Amino acid sequence: MKMPRRGGAARSLAAAKSHKRLVRCLQTRVFVPELLEEPISMDQVRELADTEPMPLSLQQMRTFADGGAKLRLVSAIFLHKELQARFARAIVELSDLPLGLNDTSPIRQAIDVYRRELQWINTTKPPRNVSEDREFTDTLRQAKARGSNLVPLICYGLQQLKATDLGHSALQISSAQEDIKDRLDKFFLGRIGIRMLIGQHVESLERPGGRVHLVNVEEIVREACERARMLCVQYCGTAPPLEIHATASANTPLMYVRSHLHHMVFELVKNAMRATVEYHARLAVQIPGELNHFKQVMNPESPSLGFFLPSVEDVSGVKIFPDVSKYRLGGELPPVEIVICVGSEDLTIKVSDEGGGVPRSRWNKLWHYDYTTSSPCPPIDSNNYHSYRQHFSGGGYGLPMARLFARYFGGEITFSSLEGSGSTGFIQAHRLGTNMEVVPGHTSFSLQSLYS
């Protein structure tokens, strides 16, 4: 049966509607990665990953954010190119993880997240006007959300590897442990850079300066301490008091990223609080004389000797560290002390506790992503956007990530401990905002210099 032909006006209206649908389809194709075809090959990914990144300083990021519509388009064009290299490097670094870690389900999920983002940005053109920049920015906002929980996801992949016979055996070797730690350090540093660039472009559309501001250090420290205190009470039932000492220089303006500084302080204070509560709780329930005997402990360095060594907790029945606790005697827990000082170049924050300290043999393990003194966190996946910030302990990634946040703009976190008494951590950050990002793949990047 033949259909009646439409009149000229009807045909024109249908053509116009069809054109609008096509335009909408093309626009959706440009900005939604799920609709893209012909996945980018791994050879192309590796070629893009070899592109040298271009680090920025906080001051440069702030200039882009405050430069008006013209500079914002320059920023978008820069970001369109720069993110391709950084996404590609992230894919390569995850794909090249050793010992089969790259084949675990969590790592494959993480690789897929980055491949989708790279596929999207590689097959689009950079924004040319305000309207296109808004669409570009909205998609970047979604991309940032999709990658929110990759840190615990990847560390869960490491837990899966340790659960296998091969992984468990290999990770007993210190060189294998250091290799994985170094590789993950580079990946996570790159991830911090990706999220910083995206977050700065997204937030600068909503408020002047984006994520980079002259911040009130003492205010951030107090907010981080209160958050740590609330979580400590929630998970441990109590929390030690806090003593915050801000020197006169602490009010000096600091150009920094508020969330980065908050995270660093939170991690150190959280660990100090937990150590204090748990250490003094153990002392409070200690049975007098319980430790005054030899324990049968095989010498781990020379198991073939066939004899046992006495516990280092006592010698001839005399304890080296007396188990005296004010908490056991009904007093308050000893405080966690924080000192804030801003110098001509650096901000320094010292966090000290009386949580019993850490044996020197474990100091280096504190920076490993699989090391935790509490029960591991529950399994997660890339669609769970909330677990990362809710964990109080058990992830194993808190301190290593905090140190990378410090190092991202040339700062540092250091740690020292007096076993049997307590520990002290130092956060140091450049206050002038002139330091460039520390970005893997750049000619000036050296992992070794970070650890010296």
KEGUSE-987391 format. One record per residue: residue in three letters; z, y, x of N, C-alpha, C in turn. Coordinates in steps of 0.02 Angstrom, whole numbers. Each point is the difference from the previous one (the first is absolute). Layout:
<nodes>
code:n_w:n_v:n_u:ca_w:ca_v:ca_u:c_w:c_v:c_u
ALA:Z:Y:X:Z:Y:X:Z:Y:X .
...
</nodes>
This chain:
<nodes>
code:n_w:n_v:n_u:ca_w:ca_v:ca_u:c_w:c_v:c_u
MET:0:-60:43:0:60:-43:0:62:44 .
LYS:-45:45:-13:-5:59:41:49:52:-25 .
MET:36:31:49:47:53:-17:-38:65:-8 .
PRO:22:42:-47:-34:66:-7:11:43:61 .
ARG:-50:36:16:4:44:58:43:61:-16 .
ARG:39:22:51:41:59:-10:-42:63:6 .
GLY:24:52:-32:-32:65:7:16:31:67 .
GLY:-35:55:16:9:32:65:71:22:12 .
ALA:32:30:-52:69:24:8:47:-57:13 .
ALA:-10:-57:-37:45:-58:9:-8:-29:70 .
ARG:-65:-3:23:-11:-27:67:33:45:53 .
SER:-5:65:-9:30:47:48:76:-7:2 .
LEU:30:-8:-61:73:-8:-3:21:-65:33 .
ALA:-37:-54:-12:16:-65:30:-7:4:76 .
ALA:-53:34:23:-10:7:72:57:40:32 .
ALA:21:53:-35:55:41:27:64:-41:5 .
LYS:15:-39:-54:60:-42:2:-4:-52:56 .
SER:-60:-29:8:-9:-49:53:10:31:68 .
HIS:-25:62:9:9:35:63:73:13:15 .
LYS:37:21:-53:72:14:9:37:-64:20 .
ARG:-19:-56:-33:33:-64:17:-15:-18:72 .
LEU:-62:11:22:-19:-15:69:39:43:49 .
VAL:6:65:-15:38:45:44:72:-23:5 .
ARG:30:-17:-59:70:-23:0:6:-64:41 .
CYS:-49:-44:-8:2:-64:36:-4:12:75 .
LEU:-45:45:20:-8:15:71:64:32:27 .
GLN:29:46:-39:62:32:23:56:-51:7 .
THR:4:-47:-48:51:-52:4:-13:-44:60 .
ARG:-64:-16:11:-18:-42:58:21:33:65 .
VAL:-6:67:3:17:35:61:74:-4:15 .
PHE:43:4:-53:71:10:13:45:-59:-18 .
VAL:-28:-56:-25:42:-59:-15:-22:-58:43 .
PRO:41:-21:49:-22:-51:48:-14:-67:-32 .
GLU:31:-17:-57:-9:-66:-29:-72:-12:-23 .
LEU:-39:53:-13:-67:-8:-27:-53:-5:54 .
LEU:19:5:62:-50:1:54:-28:-70:13 .
GLU:-62:-2:24:-34:-63:14:-11:-6:75 .
GLU:-25:-59:21:-18:-12:70:56:20:47 .
PRO:52:-42:5:57:16:43:-22:16:71 .
ILE:34:46:31:-15:19:69:16:-59:45 .
SER:-44:-14:48:8:-58:43:54:12:53 .
MET:26:-55:28:52:6:51:-28:32:63 .
ASP:-64:-11:14:-31:33:58:0:76:-9 .
GLN:-15:22:-61:2:72:-14:71:27:5 .
VAL:48:-40:-24:70:20:4:21:10:73 .
ARG:-18:-47:42:19:5:71:-35:58:34 .
GLU:-61:14:-20:-35:58:29:35:65:-19 .
LEU:20:5:-63:37:60:-23:68:5:35 .
ALA:31:-58:11:67:0:31:-3:24:72 .
ASP:-58:-6:32:-7:24:69:-8:76:4 .
THR:-9:33:-58:-5:73:0:67:29:19 .
GLU:0:46:48:64:29:22:27:46:-54 .
PRO:63:-9:-19:29:44:-51:12:70:27 .
MET:11:47:-44:12:69:19:69:21:-25 .
PRO:51:-3:42:68:17:-21:7:74:-17 .
LEU:45:15:-46:16:69:-18:74:13:14 .
SER:17:63:7:70:20:5:25:22:-69 .
LEU:65:6:-7:28:25:-62:-25:71:-16 .
GLN:-6:41:52:-25:68:-11:-72:0:-26 .
GLN:-42:-45:28:-69:-4:-24:-3:-24:-72 .
MET:42:-49:-16:2:-24:-69:21:55:-48 .
ARG:48:40:22:24:55:-42:-55:53:-8 .
THR:-38:13:53:-54:49:-3:-53:-21:-50 .
PHE:-20:-64:1:-48:-25:-49:26:9:-71 .
ALA:65:-13:-9:30:2:-67:3:71:-28 .
ASP:8:49:44:10:70:-22:-63:42:7 .
GLY:-57:-31:17:-60:39:16:-46:15:-57 .
GLY:20:-16:-62:-43:15:-57:-53:-53:-12 .
ALA:-44:13:-49:-49:-50:-22:-49:-18:55 .
LYS:-20:49:41:-50:-14:52:28:-49:52 .
LEU:61:13:24:30:-44:49:17:-68:-30 .
ARG:15:0:-64:17:-63:-33:-61:-47:0 .
LEU:-60:29:-11:-60:-42:3:-12:-25:71 .
VAL:14:42:49:-6:-22:70:48:-59:11 .
SER:61:5:-27:49:-53:7:-25:-64:-34 .
ALA:-30:6:-59:-25:-58:-36:-56:-35:38 .
ILE:-45:40:29:-55:-29:40:28:-36:61 .
PHE:48:32:34:32:-32:57:34:-66:-21 .
LEU:35:2:-55:37:-58:-24:-48:-57:-19 .
HIS:-55:18:-31:-50:-50:-20:-24:-40:60 .
LYS:-11:32:56:-22:-34:61:58:-35:36 .
GLU:56:36:6:56:-26:39:31:-62:-31 .
LEU:5:-2:-66:31:-57:-33:-42:-64:8 .
GLN:-66:7:7:-41:-59:11:21:-36:64 .
ALA:9:39:54:20:-29:64:70:-29:-5 .
ARG:45:34:-34:69:-24:-3:8:-60:-46 .
PHE:-35:-1:-57:0:-59:-42:-28:-60:37 .
ALA:-55:11:35:-32:-55:37:46:-27:54 .
ARG:33:44:36:46:-23:53:58:-40:-31 .
ALA:24:20:-57:54:-37:-34:-24:-71:-17 .
ILE:-61:-6:-25:-28:-65:-17:-5:-44:62 .
VAL:-26:28:54:-9:-39:62:68:-22:28 .
GLU:49:45:0:65:-17:28:34:-55:-40 .
LEU:-7:1:-66:29:-53:-41:-40:-65:8 .
SER:-66:6:4:-42:-60:7:10:-35:66 .
ASP:21:36:51:8:-28:67:71:-21:16 .
LEU:45:1:-50:68:-22:13:1:-74:21 .
PRO:40:-18:49:-2:-68:29:42:-51:-39 .
LEU:-3:-62:23:42:-56:-23:-11:-17:-73 .
GLY:-57:20:-28:-13:-14:-70:32:49:-48 .
LEU:33:52:26:30:50:-43:-53:34:-43 .
ASN:-60:8:28:-55:33:-37:-25:-43:-58 .
ASP:19:-64:-2:-22:-44:-54:51:-8:-55 .
THR:58:30:7:51:-5:-53:-22:42:-60 .
SER:22:-21:-58:-20:35:-62:18:74:0 .
PRO:60:20:21:16:72:0:-46:41:45 .
ILE:-18:-26:58:-44:37:45:-70:5:-30 .
ARG:-23:-53:-32:-66:2:-32:0:52:-57 .
GLN:55:4:-36:5:51:-53:-5:70:30 .
ALA:35:10:56:-1:66:32:-70:17:26 .
ILE:-34:-48:30:-68:11:24:-46:18:-58 .
ASP:9:-34:-56:-42:14:-59:10:71:-25 .
VAL:62:24:2:14:69:-22:-40:49:43 .
TYR:2:-9:66:-35:47:45:-76:-8:-5 .
ARG:-24:-61:-11:-72:-10:-6:-27:37:-62 .
ARG:38:-1:-54:-21:35:-60:-4:75:12 .
GLU:51:26:34:0:72:12:-57:20:47 .
LEU:-11:-41:52:-55:14:46:-67:-5:-35 .
GLN:-8:-51:-42:-62:-10:-37:-16:62:-43 .
TRP:52:25:-33:-9:58:-43:-22:61:41 .
ILE:38:16:51:-13:63:36:-63:-4:42 .
ASN:-18:-60:23:-59:-9:41:-65:7:-40 .
THR:4:-11:-65:-61:3:-42:-2:62:-43 .
THR:41:50:15:-2:63:-36:-19:56:47 .
LYS:-19:55:-29:-13:60:40:61:44:-1 .
PRO:11:39:53:58:44:0:-6:53:-55 .
PRO:56:23:-26:-1:51:-53:-37:63:22 .
ARG:-39:30:-46:-38:60:17:24:62:-38 .
ASN:43:-9:-49:25:57:-39:69:-16:-26 .
VAL:30:48:-35:68:-7:-25:7:-59:-48 .
SER:-49:-8:-44:4:-54:-49:-1:-69:33 .
GLU:-45:-9:48:-4:-64:35:63:-12:42 .
ASP:27:54:28:62:-8:39:57:-24:-44 .
ARG:3:24:-62:53:-21:-45:-6:-75:-16 .
GLU:-61:-23:-11:-11:-72:-12:17:-40:62 .
PHE:-21:25:57:15:-33:64:76:-4:10 .
THR:35:54:-14:72:3:8:35:-48:-48 .
ASP:-24:-4:-62:30:-45:-48:-6:-73:22 .
THR:-57:-17:28:-10:-69:23:43:-13:62 .
LEU:8:50:43:45:-8:57:72:-12:-23 .
ARG:20:34:-53:67:-9:-28:9:-73:-22 .
GLN:-50:-28:-33:3:-70:-21:1:-47:60 .
ALA:-39:16:51:-1:-42:60:68:-1:33 .
LYS:33:57:3:67:3:30:49:-43:-38 .
ALA:-5:1:-67:44:-42:-41:-13:-74:12 .
ARG:-64:-18:7:-16:-71:10:28:-27:66 .
GLY:9:45:49:26:-22:64:74:11:9 .
SER:36:16:-54:70:20:6:45:-54:29 .
ASN:-13:-62:-19:48:-53:18:-25:-47:54 .
LEU:-44:24:43:-28:-45:50:49:-17:56 .
VAL:50:43:12:48:-15:54:39:-63:-15 .
PRO:37:-4:-57:35:-63:-14:-46:-58:-12 .
LEU:-60:14:-26:-48:-54:-11:-19:-33:66 .
ILE:-16:39:50:-20:-27:65:58:-35:34 .
CYS:60:28:-7:59:-33:30:16:-65:-36 .
TYR:-17:-5:-64:8:-63:-35:-50:-52:28 .
GLY:-60:23:19:-47:-45:33:29:-28:65 .
LEU:37:42:36:33:-22:61:53:-52:-15 .
GLN:37:9:-55:49:-50:-21:-35:-67:-16 .
GLN:-58:4:-33:-37:-61:-15:-21:-36:63 .
LEU:-22:38:50:-20:-30:64:59:-35:32 .
LYS:58:32:0:60:-29:31:21:-65:-36 .
ALA:-19:-7:-63:19:-60:-37:-42:-61:18 .
THR:-56:11:36:-42:-56:22:25:-26:68 .
ASP:-15:-63:14:21:-29:64:-30:38:59 .
LEU:-66:16:-5:-33:36:55:31:69:9 .
GLY:7:36:-55:27:67:5:71:1:25 .
HIS:41:-46:-24:70:-2:21:5:-14:75 .
SER:-40:-48:24:2:-16:71:-26:57:43 .
ALA:-57:29:-22:-31:53:40:44:62:4 .
LEU:34:16:-55:41:61:-1:67:-9:35 .
GLN:12:-58:29:58:-8:44:-16:26:70 .
ILE:-65:10:14:-22:23:66:-1:76:0 .
SER:35:31:47:8:72:0:-67:37:5 .
SER:-47:-28:40:-65:33:7:-38:1:-66 .
ALA:6:-53:-40:-33:-2:-65:32:49:-48 .
GLN:66:5:3:36:49:-42:-23:71:16 .
GLU:-3:16:65:-18:67:21:-73:16:-18 .
ASP:-44:-51:5:-70:11:-16:-7:19:-74 .
ILE:33:-37:-44:-5:16:-71:32:67:-15 .
LYS:57:14:31:33:65:-11:-46:58:21 .
ASP:-31:-6:58:-44:53:24:-60:9:-46 .
ARG:-28:-55:-24:-58:5:-45:20:32:-66 .
LEU:58:-20:-27:23:30:-62:20:73:9 .
ASP:28:17:58:15:70:14:-63:42:-5 .
LYS:-54:-23:31:-62:38:-1:-28:5:-71 .
PHE:2:-57:-36:-25:2:-69:40:49:-42 .
PHE:66:-5:3:43:42:-43:-4:73:20 .
LEU:-8:15:64:-11:69:21:-64:27:-32 .
GLY:-53:-41:2:-62:20:-31:8:10:-75 .
ARG:39:-43:-31:12:6:-73:37:65:-16 .
ILE:50:17:40:35:63:-10:-49:59:2 .
GLY:-46:-3:49:-50:53:7:-46:4:-61 .
ILE:-23:-57:-24:-43:-2:-59:35:32:-60 .
ARG:61:-21:-11:37:25:-58:18:74:7 .
MET:11:22:62:15:70:11:-61:43:-16 .
LEU:-58:-19:25:-61:38:-13:-17:2:-75 .
ILE:5:-58:-32:-15:-3:-72:51:41:-39 .
GLY:64:-11:15:53:36:-36:-5:75:9 .
GLN:-17:22:60:-6:72:13:-57:30:-41 .
HIS:-57:-34:-3:-57:26:-38:16:1:-75 .
VAL:31:-53:-24:16:-5:-71:51:53:-20 .
GLU:54:5:38:55:44:-20:-16:74:12 .
SER:-45:14:46:-18:70:12:-40:29:-58 .
LEU:-27:-44:-43:-34:24:-60:51:23:-52 .
GLU:61:-27:5:51:13:-50:50:53:21 .
ARG:11:8:65:48:50:23:-19:24:70 .
PRO:15:62:16:-17:27:67:32:-40:55 .
GLY:-39:-13:53:27:-35:57:-4:-75:-4 .
GLY:-9:-27:-60:-3:-72:-7:67:-33:18 .
ARG:-1:-45:48:60:-35:21:34:33:60 .
VAL:-32:51:29:26:31:62:33:66:-17 .
HIS:65:5:16:38:61:-16:51:14:54 .
LEU:26:61:-1:60:15:38:59:-26:-40 .
VAL:33:-52:26:50:-36:-40:71:19:21 .
ASN:46:-10:-46:72:9:12:27:-68:21 .
VAL:14:-8:64:19:-66:27:65:-24:-30 .
GLU:50:43:-3:65:-22:-26:-5:-24:-72 .
GLU:-40:34:-40:-10:-20:-70:-30:-70:-3 .
ILE:-51:-13:40:-32:-65:1:49:-54:22 .
VAL:39:15:52:50:-49:25:50:-17:-55 .
ARG:24:50:-35:50:-12:-53:-31:-41:-58 .
GLU:-62:14:-17:-33:-39:-52:-8:-73:21 .
ALA:-22:-12:62:-9:-68:25:67:-36:3 .
CYS:53:35:21:66:-31:4:26:-19:-69 .
GLU:-11:43:-49:23:-15:-67:-37:-60:-29 .
ARG:-65:-3:13:-38:-58:-24:25:-64:33 .
ALA:13:2:65:26:-58:36:69:-19:-28 .
ARG:42:49:-13:67:-14:-26:-3:-34:-68 .
MET:-43:24:-44:-5:-29:-67:-24:-73:4 .
LEU:-49:-13:43:-24:-69:7:53:-44:32 .
CYS:38:27:47:53:-39:32:52:-21:-51 .
VAL:19:46:-43:49:-15:-53:-30:-53:-48 .
GLN:-64:7:-16:-32:-46:-46:-3:-71:28 .
TYR:-16:-7:64:-10:-66:29:62:-28:35 .
CYS:43:44:25:59:-23:38:66:11:-37 .
GLY:-2:37:-54:61:12:-38:39:61:22 .
THR:-12:25:59:34:59:26:-44:31:54 .
ALA:21:57:25:-37:34:54:49:40:42 .
PRO:-11:3:65:43:41:43:-11:74:-12 .
PRO:49:42:15:-10:72:-7:-50:26:51 .
LEU:-27:58:-13:-49:32:44:29:64:28 .
GLU:-13:11:64:18:63:31:-63:30:31 .
ILE:-24:55:-28:-62:32:23:18:64:36 .
HIS:-20:4:63:13:59:41:-66:33:17 .
ALA:-11:59:-25:-62:37:15:17:58:47 .
THR:-32:0:57:11:55:47:-31:64:-27 .
ALA:16:56:31:-27:64:-24:-76:0:0 .
SER:-30:-38:46:-73:-1:6:-33:-42:-54 .
ALA:41:-37:-39:-29:-46:-49:-39:36:-55 .
ASN:13:65:-9:-36:38:-51:-67:27:25 .
THR:-17:-14:64:-64:22:27:-57:-34:-37 .
PRO:-51:36:-24:-55:-31:-37:-35:-54:41 .
LEU:-18:-54:-34:-34:-56:31:-62:-16:-39 .
MET:-59:2:32:-61:-20:-34:-6:-76:4 .
TYR:6:-32:-58:-1:-73:1:-20:-26:-69 .
VAL:-3:-67:-5:-14:-33:-64:67:-24:-28 .
ARG:18:28:-56:66:-13:-29:14:-75:-9 .
SER:-48:-36:-29:12:-71:-15:8:-41:64 .
HIS:-35:18:54:7:-36:63:71:8:27 .
LEU:24:61:2:67:13:26:53:-34:-44 .
HIS:-9:4:-65:47:-32:-46:4:-75:14 .
HIS:-58:-31:8:-2:-73:11:36:-19:65 .
MET:-11:38:53:32:-16:64:76:5:-5 .
VAL:24:54:-30:73:9:-7:28:-54:-46 .
PHE:-33:-13:-55:23:-50:-48:9:-68:33 .
GLU:-49:-21:40:4:-67:31:59:-5:48 .
LEU:10:50:42:55:-3:47:68:3:-35 .
VAL:7:44:-50:63:6:-35:14:-63:-42 .
LYS:-52:-25:-33:8:-61:-40:25:-58:43 .
ASN:-31:-10:58:22:-54:44:70:10:26 .
ALA:17:63:16:67:15:24:52:-14:-54 .
MET:-14:19:-61:46:-12:-55:10:-75:-13 .
ARG:-55:-36:-3:5:-72:-13:39:-35:56 .
ALA:-15:18:63:36:-31:56:75:14:-4 .
THR:18:62:-18:70:18:-4:36:-39:-55 .
VAL:-30:-4:-59:31:-36:-56:8:-74:17 .
GLU:-53:-31:25:2:-72:13:46:-18:57 .
TYR:0:40:53:43:-14:58:73:4:-19 .
HIS:19:53:-35:71:8:-16:22:-46:-57 .
ALA:-47:-21:-42:17:-50:-50:16:-67:33 .
ARG:-38:-17:53:14:-62:36:69:3:33 .
LEU:15:57:31:64:7:33:57:-1:-51 .
ALA:-11:26:-59:53:4:-50:21:-68:-26 .
VAL:-46:-49:2:17:-67:-25:11:-49:57 .
GLN:1:25:62:9:-43:58:69:-32:-2 .
ILE:3:-65:8:64:-36:4:28:9:70 .
PRO:63:23:6:29:10:67:-4:-63:42 .
GLY:-24:8:61:-4:-56:46:-60:-46:-10 .
GLU:-42:16:-51:-57:-44:-15:-47:-7:59 .
LEU:-9:53:37:-49:-2:55:31:-21:66 .
ASN:65:-12:1:33:-14:64:-7:-73:20 .
HIS:-60:-23:5:-11:-68:24:-71:-3:28 .
PHE:-13:-52:41:-66:-8:28:-48:-28:-52 .
LYS:-60:29:-3:-51:-26:-44:-50:-40:41 .
GLN:-26:-54:-29:-48:-41:35:-70:31:-7 .
VAL:-19:38:50:-64:36:0:-43:-24:58 .
MET:-57:-31:-15:-45:-22:53:-32:60:34 .
ASN:-4:-1:65:-33:53:37:-74:0:-19 .
PRO:-26:50:-35:-69:-2:-24:-51:5:56 .
GLU:19:28:58:-47:7:55:-8:-64:40 .
SER:51:-43:0:-2:-61:40:26:-59:-41 .
PRO:-35:-20:-53:25:-55:-42:3:-66:36 .
SER:-38:-7:55:0:-64:36:63:-11:42 .
LEU:42:53:7:61:-8:39:47:-49:-33 .
GLY:-1:-2:-67:39:-50:-35:73:17:-9 .
PHE:21:61:17:70:17:-14:3:64:-41 .
PHE:57:11:-31:9:56:-46:37:57:34 .
LEU:-16:61:-22:33:59:27:48:27:-53 .
PRO:54:31:21:47:28:-49:-30:61:-34 .
SER:23:14:-60:-23:59:-36:19:63:38 .
VAL:-45:50:-2:16:63:34:48:42:-41 .
GLU:20:-25:-59:47:39:-41:71:-3:28 .
ASP:13:-51:42:67:-3:28:-2:-34:69 .
VAL:47:15:40:8:-31:66:72:-22:7 .
SER:11:-65:8:67:-28:4:43:21:-60 .
GLY:-32:2:-58:37:15:-60:12:74:-12 .
VAL:-23:44:45:10:72:-9:-67:30:-22 .
LYS:0:31:-58:-62:28:-27:-21:63:38 .
ILE:-66:4:13:-28:58:35:0:61:-45 .
PHE:-19:-10:-64:-2:56:-47:53:-12:-54 .
PRO:54:38:0:51:-8:-52:-28:17:-69 .
ASP:17:-41:-50:-27:10:-66:45:45:-42 .
VAL:5:63:22:42:49:-35:-45:42:-44 .
SER:17:5:-63:-41:40:-47:45:42:-44 .
LYS:-13:65:-3:36:43:-46:-12:-24:-72 .
TYR:-61:-26:-12:-18:-22:-67:46:-57:-22 .
ARG:15:-46:47:44:-56:-16:70:25:-16 .
LEU:21:55:31:67:26:-9:4:48:-60 .
GLY:-54:3:-39:2:41:-60:-26:70:10 .
GLY:-24:17:59:-26:66:13:-73:5:-18 .
GLU:-29:60:11:-71:10:-14:-43:-30:55 .
LEU:-62:-14:-18:-48:-20:51:-12:58:48 .
PRO:-13:-15:63:-16:54:47:-64:34:-20 .
PRO:-8:64:13:-59:37:-24:-62:-14:42 .
VAL:-57:11:-31:-63:4:35:-10:74:16 .
GLU:-11:15:64:-5:70:22:-73:18:15 .
ILE:-20:58:-25:-68:25:12:5:70:31 .
VAL:-36:10:55:-2:65:33:-72:24:0 .
ILE:-11:63:-22:-67:29:-3:-4:58:49 .
CYS:-51:-1:43:-8:53:49:-75:15:9 .
VAL:-18:64:-3:-70:20:10:-4:42:63 .
GLY:-40:-23:48:-9:37:62:-64:40:0 .
SER:-21:24:58:-60:41:5:-63:-41:-14 .
GLU:2:-65:13:-58:-43:-11:13:-55:-50 .
ASP:59:-30:3:13:-61:-39:56:8:-50 .
LEU:-6:-38:-54:55:-14:-46:31:-66:22 .
THR:67:-2:5:35:-62:16:52:-13:-54 .
ILE:1:-61:-26:50:-22:-48:33:-62:27 .
LYS:66:2:7:38:-57:25:38:-32:-58 .
VAL:-5:-67:-5:36:-37:-52:44:-52:35 .
SER:66:6:-9:47:-45:33:43:-36:-51 .
ASP:17:-63:15:43:-38:-45:51:-41:40 .
GLU:47:-29:-36:48:-47:28:-9:-67:-35 .
GLY:-62:-24:2:-18:-61:-34:-2:-61:44 .
GLY:35:2:56:5:-59:43:-52:-6:54 .
GLY:-53:39:-5:-51:-1:52:-47:-60:-5 .
VAL:-48:-1:45:-50:-53:3:-1:-29:71 .
PRO:2:-66:8:-5:-28:67:-63:23:36 .
ARG:4:13:64:-57:25:38:-60:-47:-4 .
SER:13:-65:-7:-54:-48:-4:-43:9:-62 .
ARG:26:36:-50:-37:10:-62:-30:69:-7 .
TRP:11:44:48:-25:68:-6:-75:2:-12 .
ASN:-37:-37:40:-73:2:-6:-23:-30:-66 .
LYS:38:-48:-27:-20:-32:-63:3:49:-59 .
LEU:40:53:7:5:48:-54:-67:31:-18 .
TRP:-47:0:48:-65:32:-11:-54:-50:-19 .
HIS:20:-63:-13:-47:-51:-22:-2:-1:-76 .
TYR:-59:-12:-28:-9:4:-72:26:-61:-37 .
ASP:18:-52:35:26:-60:-33:75:-9:11 .
TYR:33:51:28:71:-7:15:42:34:-53 .
THR:46:-37:-29:47:28:-48:65:-39:4 .
THR:55:34:-11:66:-34:2:24:-18:-70 .
SER:-42:13:-51:18:-18:-68:-53:-45:-30 .
SER:9:-21:-62:-49:-44:-32:-66:36:-8 .
PRO:-57:-37:12:-65:32:-6:-13:25:-71 .
CYS:-42:52:-6:-18:27:-65:-42:-51:-39 .
PRO:-1:5:-67:-41:-45:-39:-74:12:11 .
PRO:-43:-50:-15:-72:8:9:-27:58:-42 .
ILE:-53:32:26:-32:56:-35:-74:-7:9 .
ASP:-38:41:-36:-73:2:9:-24:72:-1 .
SER:-65:8:8:-27:68:8:2:39:-65 .
ASN:15:-31:-56:3:35:-64:71:24:-17 .
ASN:49:-18:41:69:20:-12:13:64:40 .
TYR:2:56:-35:5:65:34:72:25:8 .
HIS:50:-40:-19:67:27:-3:50:-31:49 .
SER:-12:-61:23:50:-35:39:16:34:67 .
TYR:-50:31:31:9:28:67:59:47:3 .
ARG:5:48:-45:53:50:2:66:-25:-30 .
GLN:-2:-56:-37:61:-24:-32:40:-47:45 .
HIS:-30:-28:52:36:-47:42:53:36:41 .
PHE:60:-28:0:54:27:41:1:-35:68 .
SER:-15:-65:0:-2:-38:63:-40:-63:-12 .
GLY:-17:-34:55:-34:-64:-5:-74:2:14 .
GLY:-30:60:7:-71:4:12:-18:-11:73 .
GLY:42:25:45:-13:-6:71:-45:54:28 .
TYR:-27:42:-44:-48:51:22:29:71:-1 .
GLY:61:9:-22:28:67:-8:3:39:64 .
LEU:34:-26:51:6:35:63:-66:6:37 .
PRO:-40:-54:5:-65:8:34:-44:54:-32 .
MET:-1:3:-67:-41:50:-33:28:70:10 .
ALA:67:6:0:30:66:12:-19:26:69 .
ARG:0:-45:49:-19:22:68:-73:21:3 .
LEU:-43:-34:-37:-71:20:-1:-10:67:-34 .
PHE:39:14:-52:-4:66:-31:18:54:51 .
ALA:50:-13:42:19:48:51:-56:8:52 .
ARG:-29:-56:21:-51:1:53:-66:28:-23 .
TYR:-12:0:-65:-65:22:-26:-17:71:23 .
PHE:50:43:5:-12:67:26:36:11:67 .
GLY:6:-54:40:26:7:67:75:0:7 .
GLY:37:-18:-52:72:-4:4:23:-70:20 .
GLU:63:-14:-13:27:-65:21:65:-15:-37 .
ILE:15:-64:-8:66:-24:-21:25:-47:53 .
THR:60:13:25:31:-43:50:66:-26:-26 .
PHE:25:-52:32:59:-35:-26:42:-23:59 .
SER:65:7:-7:46:-28:49:60:-28:-37 .
SER:35:-47:31:54:-33:-36:56:-19:48 .
LEU:61:5:-25:59:-23:35:27:-59:-40 .
GLU:-18:-61:22:19:-59:-38:76:-4:-7 .
GLY:22:-13:-61:71:-2:-15:25:66:-26 .
SER:-42:52:2:21:66:-25:-50:27:-51 .
GLY:-59:20:23:-49:28:-46:-65:16:35 .
SER:-44:35:-36:-67:16:25:-16:73:-12 .
THR:-49:24:38:-24:69:-7:-76:0:3 .
GLY:-30:35:-48:-72:8:0:-18:73:5 .
PHE:-55:15:35:-23:69:8:-70:7:-29 .
ILE:-10:50:-42:-66:19:-24:-20:64:36 .
GLN:-59:-1:30:-26:60:33:-69:15:-27 .
ALA:-11:63:-20:-64:21:-28:-18:69:27 .
HIS:-64:10:15:-23:66:23:2:49:-58 .
ARG:26:59:12:11:47:-55:-55:52:-8 .
LEU:-48:3:47:-49:54:-1:-63:-17:-39 .
GLY:-11:-65:-13:-59:-19:-38:-65:0:39 .
THR:4:3:67:-60:4:41:-22:-68:27 .
ASN:44:-50:-5:-18:-67:25:-53:-32:-44 .
MET:-48:-32:32:-52:-35:-37:25:-67:-25 .
GLU:-33:-25:-52:16:-68:-24:-8:-50:58 .
VAL:43:-50:1:-9:-57:46:-40:-52:-39 .
VAL:-64:-7:16:-45:-42:-39:-31:-54:43 .
PRO:10:-64:-17:-34:-54:37:-75:9:-2 .
GLY:-32:-14:57:-72:8:5:-21:63:34 .
HIS:45:49:4:-15:62:35:8:-11:75 .
THR:-38:37:41:1:-11:72:69:14:30 .
SER:39:44:-32:66:17:27:54:-48:-22 .
PHE:-18:-48:-44:51:-45:-26:17:-53:51 .
SER:64:-10:11:24:-53:44:64:-28:-28 .
LEU:-2:-62:-21:60:-31:-28:55:-4:52 .
GLN:-19:-11:62:49:-7:53:41:64:9 .
SER:-34:58:-5:36:63:11:52:11:-54 .
LEU:-12:-28:-60:48:8:-54:65:-37:15 .
TYR:-6:-55:36:59:-41:11:35:14:65 .
SER:-27:46:41:31:14:64:60:44:-7 .
</nodes>
